[in-house]
Amino acid sequence: MSKMHEVQEVETEKAIVFCPLDKDTDKDFKFAEISRLCFSAGMEVVQIFSQSTDAFNRRTVMGKGKVEEIKQFLTENPCDTLVVDFGLTGSQLRNLSEDLNIKVLDRVLLIIDIFALNAKSSEGKIEVKLAQERYLLTRLSSLQGSFGRFGGKGAGMRGPGETKLELDRRKLEKDIITLQGELEKIKASRRQNRVLREKNGIKSVVLGGYTNAGKSSIFNLLTKENIYADDKLFATLDTTSRRLFLDNGYCLLTDTVGFISDLPHELVESFSATLEEVKMADLVLHVVDVSDKFYPKYIRITDEILDGLGATKNRIVVLNKCDLLTTPVKIEKNQILFSAKNKTNVEKLKSIISACLE
């Protein structure tokens, strides 16, 4: 059995959120997702502001009127952080921070920060550090002097080992090359292991899906393991593989990082070693929280990411948390109702896995 996961304590910060919205945006979904991200980073969302992208301002993303509205709100409701649900340039981060006199995080840095909180393995820490430094390198000239203005603590300031991020281009470029080299070694080792598995006829099954769908709980149930699982986004970051015993032998089941809409390219590039496990699997167990009203959207988002990675079309959609359903749902051909909590359809899922691997 694996050791208990050491949970990193996160001091709660008060945050306000700004969401740019276009005509096709599902506002309820957007607000719910960014609120969950903030919660997972240890922030309490006090207020969400939004504005049509028609009012887009190159200097601050939001219009001048919205800047004044938020500034007035902050005078009456002091907060620690402004989270912008959008990828900002370095100058936009700096301008907003200076105009509002508050720490500013964009969507990319917020997600990287959550990854930093949950990276426990050496591989995970390397991948997070690489994502952080790639993020900084593209915004370096505009961010000089910005870090540390608000204490250098909390969301957006964390990293593997709590190391200080140096804003020096040559150092960042050198570190990125070093980190890329370490990840290549990890990839090479995994390729070698994959060749041995294929030689021995061992099939690979990966748990994929939108973050917080219950992948780790299903992994623990099927493999009788005890890896960390929590009701937060990206609670499980590190890849874990164990044998899953079936009636006709066994396969290798892997639990890996969850997906999210608009997954930052910095993370896709930096977590290529981890995502390669998804790409090379013989079967994907696409886990979704069927009790969530947005679950059809989660399925579409995950399918798009899996297709983009070049993952196998051999997929089973595991509609997890069916014990929380209050109304019936339509079950498609490649779907199965499941409950990790109540152990519903465990043997049925194993039989389907066996059939899909033949």
SELOVO-164484 format. One record per residue: residue in one letter; x, z, y negated of N, C-alpha, C in turn. Coordinates in pm, whole numbers, plus 50000, padded with zeros to 5 digits. Atoms other than C-alpha are relative to their C-alpha. Example, Ala and Ser with C-alpha at 12.3 -4.5 7.8 and 13.67 -1.06 7.14 Angstrom:
<rs>
A500895000050119512305078050450500905000049880;S499184999450119513675071450106499235007349891;
</rs>
This chain:
<rs>
M500855000050120500005000050000500875000049876;S499215000550123501214992849650499845012749921;K500064988250085501945020149398498914998449896;M501025000450104499345029649142500564993749875;H499605007050122499485008548829500155010149887;E499804991150114500945027148532499354993849878;V500745005350113498525022148245500695004049871;Q499374997550128500135018747905498965004849900;E500944994650097498385040647647500004991449874;V500135008250119497075020847351499265008049893;E500644993050110496315037447018498964990849937;T501085008250052492965024846891500194997049852;E499955004450139493095004646570498634995049957;K501235005650053490184995446348500284985749953;A499765014150031489864957946314498754993149946;I501055009350038487774931946137500404986550055;V499765012949936487434897146281499424988849914;F500515012050067487074862846123499954988650100;C500185011149907485674834046330499604987249926;P500415013050052485724798046203499044993650100;L501005005849911482664780246346499734985549964;D500435013850025481954743246387498584998450053;K501425002049967478534727946456499705001650149;D500214999049856479044728846834500345013850057;T499584986849953480224765146853498815008450043;D500974990049955478174789747058500415013349937;K499584988450078478364818346807499965013050082;D500114987749920477154845547047501155001150099;F498885000049905479734835347307501315002949930;K498754998350075482524833447048500185014449956;F499934986250048481714867746903500245009750117;A499854991249884481434883747248501424999250055;E498665001749944484744869047366501075006349913;I498964994450087486824878547062499885015249993;S500174985449999485314913647068500635006150124;R499394995149875486394917747432501524999349992;L498555001250017489874905347346500545011549915;C499564989150088490174930547064499955013450073;F500124987649922488944958647291501155001250098;S498924999949902491524948847552501365002649936;A498754997550073494254951047285499995013749932;G500064986650055493144986047189499435000849860;M500595000150134491124977046881498495001750004;E501434998450019487684987546767499564990349891;V500475009950097485874958846595498945006349910;V500914994050097484204971946279499014989849947;Q500865010350058482824939146147500544986250037;I499615013949973482834901946235499484991349885;F500345009650103482884876045958500134986050058;S499895013749952482334839046014499764990349884;Q500165010350102482324806545819500134986450065;S499935013549947481774769945889501384994049972;T498695006550019484944749745937499954989549889;D500125009250114483574726745664500635006149875;A499424993050115484844753445422501485003250023;F498604997649962488334752145579500934999049879;N499024999550108491104761545337501395000150061;R498675001049939494654751045424500855012549977;R499154988550033496144781545254499675012350084;T500404987749930494144808645431498994997650112;V501045003949903491794789745674498615002649942;M501304996850059488814807845519499974996349851;G500145003350141487444798545177500295011749908;K499684989450097488254818044859498915010449992;G501124990650007484794833244852500005009750117;K499964991449881485194846545206501155009949990;V498884990950021488594861345117499565011649910;E500484989650092486944880144829498995009150068;E501004992049927484074891445053500695010050093;I499274991149909486514905745309500795010449923;K499244990650083488654921445036499105011249951;Q500954990050047485584939344897499595009350115;F500374991949883484594950845247501105010250031;L498874991349966488094965345303500175011449901;T499894989050098487984985644981499035011350035;E501014989949962484905003545117500165004550144;N499844997049857485875002745487501434996850042;P498595002749967489675005445532500194997450151;C499725003549861490874988745854501494997250015;D498585002149973494244983446021500384985450011;T499645013749960494054947046124498884990149975;L500925011450003492394913746055500384990750114;V499785009449890492034892046366499284987149966;V500595013250027491454854846305499924992550132;D500225006649871489944837146605500344985149990;F499525013650025492054806246544501525000750000;G498555000450006495694795746575500484997149858;L499575001450138497294800946233501464995749990;T498595002950030500494787346083500645012749944;G499314988550056503134811545964499615002749856;S500364998350140502234805445600498585005449985;Q501364994850005498534811745667499965014850036;L499904985849965499384844645838500515008149881;R499404993050113501544854845544499055000649881;N500895000350115499054843845278498825009550016;L501124990949976496144862545436500445014649991;S499474986350003498274893645482500255004649857;E499714996550139499364892845118498735001249917;D501254999850077495894885244978499165012350031;L500874989149957494174912545180500745013250020;N499174988149980497074937145212499675006950133;I500344995049867496424941145583500794992050104;K499345007249892498134931945910499064989350054;V500825011349953496904898046035500534994950133;L499675006149871496854885146392499134987850019;D500855011249962495684851046504499675001150148;R500454999449860494084843446841501174999550097;V498855001749910497394832846996500775013050015;L499204987749995499314864346904499205011550062;L500844989749940496364886247005500064999250153;I499975001649855496324871647357501405003050055;I498644996849957500114873247385500225015150002;D499864985450008499904909847280499345006950120;I500664994449883497404917447558500854997750124;F499105003049889499744900247802501195009849998;A498864990950012502594921947668499645013950050;L500454986949954500554953247738499955000950152;N500264999749856499904943248099501104994450087;A498885005349921503214927548205500795011650060;K499284989049933504774950948462501194995050080;S498905005249919506954928848682501054993749909;S498945006350079510264914448564499614985749964;E500435013750028508764879548592498984999849886;G501014999550104505754888848380500605003049864;K499354996550127507974904348114500804988249944;I499265011950044510164873248102499034989949940;E500965009950047507114850948062499385004149866;V500564995250126505644872747786501034998749888;K498965000950102508954874547599500204985449957;L499845014250031509274836747621498854995249911;A501155004050082505734832147481500125005749859;Q499844993850131506444856547198501034992549915;E498935006250077509674839747097499684985549966;R500445013550036508194804647114499015000649883;Y500964998250110505374816946891500735002449869;L499264996650122507814831746640500834988349949;L499105010850040510174801946642499284989449917;T500745010450071507454777846524499475004849865;R500534994550125506474801246240501075007749922;L498914991550048509874815546154500175000049848;S499705000750143510414803045799498965007049916;S501084993950078507054816245682499845014950028;L500214986049962507194849745863501135009349960;Q498884991550039510524862145728499505010949905;G500394988750084509884896745588498585004850024;S501394996049978506294898245713499885011250102;F500094989849896506904919246025500545013249947;G499554986750042507184956145964499365004649871;R500644995950125505194956145637498955010650023;F501074990549970502464976045810500385009450113;G499554989849908504554999546019500654994850126;G499375005849881505654975746295499475005750130;K500574994349879503324992346543498634993950027;G501345004349966500114984346728499934985650046;A500245013549950498574951246826500824989749925;G499185010550059500814921346770501455003749986;M498634995450017503964942446755500635004750131;R499504994949872504334950847123500724989150078;G499315009549914506524935047383500595007350119;P499394993949883508184941147718501115009649961;G498974990250032510184973147685499965004449855;E500134996250141508954977247325501224995949919;T498815004650072511944957247205499624993949866;K500245005650133512204947046840500244984950006;L499865014550002511644909846785500824995949878;E499105003950108514484895746579499594986449943;L500365012550064513534869146325501254992349959;D498785007550023516704849146359499944987550087;R500215012549927516444812546456501014997950112;R498985002549897519744809946641499845009550117;K500194990349891519074841746837498774996350083;L501215003849928515544830446925500264987950089;E499735012149922516744796147039500875003150122;K499124996249889519494811647252499215007950105;D500804992049907517054837047404499034991350079;I500965008949933514514809647483500684992250112;I499245007449897517144789347671500315009150119;T499684990449893518174820447867498765003250083;L501254996749931514564829547952499504988350084;Q500405011849924513794793948059500844998550127;G499125000649883516784795048291499605010150106;E500444989749904515554827548450498714995950069;L501255004549939512114812748504500224988650098;E499695010849907513604781848667500505005450133;K499554993549877515324804748917498825005350080;I501204994949934511974821048992499214988750064;K500705011749946510344786849036500694994650124;A499235005249886513134775549269499805008850123;S500204990649889512724807049480498614998350060;R501375001849951508974801549503499854986950075;R500065013049930509424765049600500595001450140;Q499364997949870511754775949880499065007650094;N500964992449919509184801450000498834991250042;R501115008949970506494774749982500374990450112;V499545009049895508554751050197499995007050135;L500004992249875508974778550458498585002450050;R501404997849961505224786050453499424987250061;E500545012749950504364749350498500594996650136;K499335002749873506914746350778499365008150112;N500614991249901505214775450953498484998650005;G501445002649997501724761850885499145010649934;I500754989450068500694790550656499354994349874;K500735005350114497994780150408500005010049883;S500004991850121497874792850049498644999649931;V501294998750068494664805449884500225008149872;V499804993250129494574815349515498665004249942;L501164995350075492034836249327500154995549856;G499965004750137491324818648999498685002949933;G501264997850069488704822148732500195006049863;Y499994994150133487804834948390500425014650011;T499504986349994489494867748311498855010150006;N500944988949984487644899648407498794996450086;A501095003849910485524882548673499995008550127;G499924991549881486654907448940500934994750107;K499075005849903489474887749105500805010750074;S499164989749938491634918349166499215008950095;S500864992049912488724937949315499744992550131;I500205008149879488054909349557501294999450082;F498705000149932491774907249638500195013050078;N499854987049934491844944549719499085001250120;L500974999049891488724942049934500424991350119;L499675009249891489894911850136501315003550069;T498674997449943493504923250187500255014850028;K499864985449985492894961150196501195005249919;E498934995850092495334964749907499435009349893;N500434991050107495184986849598500694996449870;I499405004050126496454966449307499085004049885;Y500744995250117495354976148957498884990549960;A501145007750049491924964648839499315008349892;D500644992950110490194973648512499024990749930;D501025007750069487244962648301500494995949861;K499435005350123489434946348038500524985950027;L499485013549982490564910747977501495000350030;F498605001149960493894901948143500605013250047;A499474987349950494184936648302501044997650108;T499025003949899496004919648590500754987749951;L499195011150051498864897648478500994995050105;D498945003449906501454898448754499434994250130;T500425006649876501124875749057500295008950120;T499854992349877500554893949387499484991950117;S500415007549881500384877849732500035009250123;R500084992349875499304893450064499354991350107;R500655007149891498184881550404498515003150004;L501444998449978494464875750451499714995550143;F500225003049859493554877550818498614994350021;L501235007049970490894853350939499824999250151;D500255000949856489314846551278501004990950070;N499105009649937491684817551341501455001549953;G498634997550043494884833751209500035006949864;Y499954994050134495844842250853500494989749899;C499515008150110496554826850515500655009549899;L499404991850105498404839050206499064999649880;L500914999050114496024851449935500765005049879;T499274996550122497354853149579499045003049886;D500744996350120495874871349282500904997249880;T499165003750113497094858148949499235001649870;V500574997950132496374857948576498674992549983;G501285006250026492844850448457500094989749888;F500065010350104491814822048227499095004349886;I500864997650116490104821147890499854986949924;S500195012350077488744794647654501144998449901;D498925003050095491334777647433501265007950033;L498784993049957494214792147636501184994849920;P498895004550086497194791047395501074992450078;H499015008149929499714764047487501305007650019;E498794991749983502504789647433499975007450133;L500134992749873501134808747732500034990550118;V499995009849891500554777847945501444995950031;E498595003949981504194767447891500835011550056;S499174988649960505674802147931499625005350138;F500444995049869503584810948238499934988950103;S500015011349907504334778448417500355004350142;A499624995249865505944797548707498795006350069;T501194993649945502784818148756498904989850029;L501065009849985500384789148704500324989750109;E499615009149893502364768448955499395004450133;E500634994849879500914791149225498584994650014;V501365005550000497444779149125500044985150033;K499885014549983498534742949112500304996250144;M499545003849867500104743149460499165005850114;A500824993649897497374762549645499224989750082;D500815008649914495514747149940498505002049972;L501404996750029492274764149831499965009549881;V500194991050114491074780449508498665007250017;L501224992050007488564808949515499705002149852;H500364999650143486984803649173499005011349980;V500814987950016485664838249088499345000249863;V500724999250127482984842248823499065012250004;D500924988750012480974872348700498604994449979;V501325006350006477454859748781499015008549922;S500894991250075475904889748603500114997849849;D499795002750141477264877748268499154987949959;K500895010850041474794856048075500744987049968;F499225011850033477624832347983500684993750123;Y499225004249883478704826148344500054984850021;P499845014649985477854788548349501104994449910;K498945004450091480164784348049501365003950057;Y498754995749938482894804348228500414990450111;I499715009449892482614780748525500564987049944;R499535012550061483024750148301501415001649944;I498684997650060486014765248116501075000450110;T499034998749891487774774448441500234986850070;D499845013249937487104740448599500884990949916;E499185008250090488604723448294501485003850008;I498604995449992491744745048314500604996450135;L499515003549866492084740048691500304985150010;D499795014549998491694702548648501244996349919;G498845002750085494264702948367501315003750066;L498794995849928496744721048592500284991050120;G499845008549881496194695348868499755007650128;A500304991849882494824721849106499114992250097;T500795006449897493174711749432498515000449967;K501455000250015489504701649428499335008150111;N500504991549891489144723149740499755014049941;R500324987550071487354751849562498695006150050;I501224992449972484794778649645499705008349876;V500404991950116482874793849354499395013050053;V500444986949953482534831049430499245006849887;L500854994150104479604844449226500015015150019;N499784985749982480844880249206499045008449915;K500844990250071478924911149086498514996650013;C501405003449978475654898549237499135012550010;D500754987549994474664935149276499405003749865;L500484997050135474104935548899498914990349953;L501015009950038471674906148898498615006249995;T501394995350012468144913248778499014988650024;T500845011849970466824877648827500774990750093;P499325009149907467584851549096500774989149926;V499245011150056470184824549027500054988750103;K499925011549911470444789549170501404999050059;I498725000749931473204786549429500314985450036;E499605013849971475014753049440500704999250136;K499455002549867476594737549750501305007750026;N498684993849976480114751849702500075014249946;Q500044986550057478974786249578499525010350101;I500434989049914478484820049745499805012449914;L500244987250067476914851949614500895010550064;F499034990349949479324880949647499965012649915;S499844987550075479784917149548501175007750058;A498844992349955483194933349572499645014950008;K500404985950004481564966749487499205004050123;N500864996849886478914965649761500434993350130;K499455007149883481004944250002498994990050057;T501005009949959478274917750010500654986750036;N499565013149952479044886150213501524998950021;V498565000349975482664895550293500334991050118;E499725008049880482594880750643499594985449981;K500455013750027480654850350523501064992549917;L498965006350082483324843450259501234996650085;K498855002649913486084846650518499764987850089;S500335011549916484274821550742500104987049920;I499945011950086483954796950453501464996549970;I498575002450026487664801250372500644993250121;S499455005849876488554793750736499614985350013;A500495013849988486404762350733500674990849899;C499385008250106487904750050405501484997450025;L498585001449974491444754350536500304991650125;E499795007849878490914734550857500384985649969;
</rs>
